[in-house]
Amino acid sequence: MRGTEEFRILIEQQLNDLDFPNDPVRLYDPIRYTLSLGGKRLRPILVLMGAELAGEDFNAAMKPALGMELFHNFTLLHDDIMDNAPLRRGKPTVFKKWSCNIAILSGDVMFTEASRLISDAPLNCLKEVLDVFYKTAKEVCEGQQMDMDYEERDDVSVSEYMEMIRKKTAVLLGASLQIGALCGGADSEKAERLYAAGCHFGLAFQLQDDLLDVFGDPDVFGKQQGGDIISDKKTFLRLRALEIAEGDNKEALKNSFNIKSEIDKINSVTALFNELGIKEETFREIKRQLHLGEDSLQKTGFASEKLDALKGLTAGLLMRTT
């Protein structure tokens, strides 16, 4: 089984070789800009890993892998507009660098190209691959809508939040493994078990994003520190804090989210998170989701030595908290 870095290099080479037209410049330059920002390339790596788990040759999954990366970046272009996010991977977001209209239209082209690439899956599994992709694309949109709906509610529960991030983030990781396995020749049952594992890993991944938004180094993480606090996002940290806070702490937490000064708001909320042990609470849930994912991997029936690279990738998620 190839390692994560080998797959990442292959994917970067393939992304660089994608041939986008030069005109209209303001339609295609934002796509090239977005892909040039790099990233972990986690989703296409999972596609290729899923394919190699199922068979010896991952090349049948290469174009679907690229398609999943383009789809992921399409969602980021649109999400950044909805979240009014100024930075992505340490650089200005597309709508900040160009405009909202350009970001929307460039994102639409990325979705179209993603669909075309995923349609290059082997014919014997094409319908199943497309069914997985379009179901996942719909769920990602549902998750985004749930996220926006929750902004208007004050009674969101932790369980509701976990379902929202499952749809918005986790299903795309699960689908990446599932599509890769189908392209590699796995039967539907094994591919679905890989999907379940990927969803658990996706939940862990998103919870770490929540954690790093508050406690991470913005120069390393590539996003504005405390952005979720400033924008009043209902994250796991906030909802779990409200669940366990009592008395004066609960009132202080609610008041902290109403502070007008962004710096004071971040400092006040973060101090209360520290007092309530929210960093440790979140880390425990991350580890629980990783354990569930690894348990699902064992049930796939693939040889344990073939699963080592995938386990190594998921273990790396824990390192992102340091």
N, C-alpha and C positions, 0 to 999 in steps of 0.2 A: 504494500500500500504506500503510495506516494505521500510525502509530508505536506503540511499546509503551505509552507513557503514555496515549494516547487509548483504547486497548483496556483498560488497567487501570481507568481512570475508568468506562468503560461497565460493566465487570464489577462494580466496587464498587457502582454504582447498582443493578444487577440483584440482587446478593446482598442488599442492604439491602431490596429489595422482596419477598424470599422471605417467605412468610406461614406462620410456625410458630405452632401453637396456644399458648395461655397455660397450659393445664393438660394434664398435671401440670407444675407449675412447675419441679420439679427434674429433669425430663426435657428440657425445651426451653430453659430458661435457659442451661445449659452449651453448647448449640449456638449460641445467640445470642452468648454470651460468646466462644466460640472464633472465630466469624466476625468479631467486632468487633476482634479482635487484629490484624487486617490481614495483612500478609505481601506477598510479591512477586507473588502471583497468577500465577506463571509458567505453571502448567499450563493454566488457562483461556485465558491469552494465546496460548499455543501452539496451542490448538484453533482460536481465531479467526484466527490467522495462517495456519494450515493451510487453513482454509476460503477465506480471501481469496486465497491463492496459487492455489487451484484454480478460483476463480470470482470474480465481481465482488461478490457479496453474502455477507457472513459471518453474517447473521441466522439462517440455517437451522441454524447450529452453536451458537447462543447457549445454549440449554438444555443440550445436551451439555457445553458449556464449564463451566457452573455445576455440572453433575453431577460433572465431573472434579475441581473444586475441593472439593466436599463429600466426595468419596471420599478425596482427599488428606488432608483434615482429620480424617476418620474414622480413617485409619491413624495420624495423630499422637496422637490421644487414647489409642489402645491402645498405641502404641509407648512413650509417656511412662510408662505404668504398668509395662511390662516393663523399661524402662531406669531406673525410679525417678527420673525427671528432675523437678527441682523447678520449673524455669522453661521457658517457651516464649514466644519473642518478648518477653522481658523481664518477663513476668507469670507468676503462679503457674499451673501446669498444672491441668487440670480435676480430676484425681484428688486433687491437693493442696488445691484450693479447696473441693471437695465431698467425693467419696469414690471409691474404686476402682469400686464397683458402679455408681454414677451415671455415671462416665466410660465404662464398658463399655456400658451401656444407651443412653446418649446417642450414643455412637459407632455403635451398631447402627442407630439411627434415621437417622443421617447416611448410612450405607451404603444404607439402603432408599430414602431420598430421592434419593441420587445415582443409583441404578438407574432410578428413575422419570424423572428429568430426562434421562438419557442415552437412555431409550426414546422420547423426543420427537425423535429424529433423523428426517430425511426417510425416508419409507416405502421409496423405491427403494434405500436403502443400510442400512436398519435392521438387517437380520440380520447384515450384515458388521460394522457398528458394534458391535452387542452381542457378537458373537464376539470382536472385539478387546478390548472392555472386560472381559468375563468371563475371558478368557485372561490379561489383564494383572492383574486382581484376584487370580487364583490365583497368579501368579508373584510378586506382591508378598508374599503370605503365605508362599510358599516361601522367598523371600529373608529374611524375618523369622525363619523357623525356622532357616535356615542360620546366621544371625547368632547366634541363641541357642545352636545346636550348637557354634559356633566358640568360645564362651565356655568350653567344657569341654575344648577341645583346645589342646595346646601346639605343634602341628606344622602350623598353618594357613599355607599359602603365599600369596604375593601374588596369584598367578593365581586361587586359590580365592576370595580376598577380592574380586577384581574381578568374578568371576561372581556373588558374593553381592550386591554393590551394584548390579550390572546388573539383577538381579531386584527387589531391594528398592526401588530408587530410579529407575534409568535407564529401565526399560521404561514407566513412567508418563509420562515426558516424550515418549518415542517414540510411545506410544499416543495422546497428546494431539494431536500433529501429524497422525498417521495418521487419527484419527477426524475431526478438522477437515477434512482434505483430502477424505475420503469424503463428508462432509456438503456440501462445496463442489462436488462433482461430479467429483473426480479419479478416474482409473481405479485399479485395485488395485495396479498396478506402481509408479506414481508415489507412491501413498500409502505403500507398503511402503518405498520409498527414503527418504521423509520419516521413517518410523519408525526406520530405521537411523541417520539423522542425529540424531534426537532422543535415541536411546540413547547415542550418543557424547557429546552435550552433557550428558546426565544423569550419565554417569560423571564428566565434568569437574566438574559441579556438586557431586556428593557428595564428590569428592576435595577440593574447596575447603572444604566443611563440615568435613572432617577437619582440614584445615590451620588453619582459623579457630578451631576448638575449642581448639587449643594456642596459636596466635599472634595470634588476633584480640582486639579490645577487647570485653569482655563487654557494655559499655554500648551498643555499636554493633551487635554480633552478636546480642544478645538471649538468650544462653545462658550457663550457668556456664562460666567459663574452666577448661580442663583437665578437664572432666567425663569425657571419654573415658579419660584417664589414670587418674583416680580409680576409675572402674568397670572398669578393665582391658579396655577394648574393643580388639579386634584391628583396628586401623585400618591404612590404607596406611602411615602414618608409622611405626607401631610395627613392622609386618612388614618394611618395607623397611629399617629401621634394623637389625633382627636379621639380615637378609640380608647387609648390607655391613659390619657391625661385626666386628672381629677382636680376638682376645686379651683384654687387660684391658678394652677398651671393651665387648666383648660381655658379659663377666661383670658389669661395672658396670651395664650396661643391665638385665640380668636382675635384679640385686639392687635396682635403683632401683624396679622395679615391685612389690617386696615391702615397701617402706617404709610404715610404719603412718600416720605423719602426712601428711594430705592435702597440705598446703602444701609440706612437704619433698619429698614424692613428685613433685608437679608440677614443682617447681624442679629437682630432680635429673634427671628424665627430659627436661625441656625443654633443660637444659644439654647433655646428651648428644646430643639431636637436633641442636642447633646445631653441636656439634663434628663430627658426621657429615654435615652438610650436607643434612639431611632436608627442610628447607623448600625448598631449591632442587631436590632430587630430585622432590618432590611437584609443584612448579610446572612442571617439565619434562613430567611425565606429564599434567598438566592441559592444557598447550598441545598435546601430542600428540593427546589425545582431541578437542580443539576442531578441530584440523587435519583429523582423520578425519571429523568431523561436517560440516565445510565441504566436504570432498571428496564426501561422500554427497549434499549439497545440489546440487552442480553436476551430478550424474548424474540429478537429477530431470527435467531438461529445461525447468524453468520459467525464464522470462526473468530475467536477472541483476538487472535493476532491481527485479523483484518480490521478489527474495531479500534485498535490501539491509536491510530492516527486521529480518528474522530474523537476519541476520548481525550487525547492530548489537546485538541482544539477547544473542547468544552472546558477542560481544566484551565486553559488560558483565560477564560472568562473571569475566574476568581482573581487572577493576577491584576486585572484592570482596576481593582479596588485599592491597590496600594500606590 
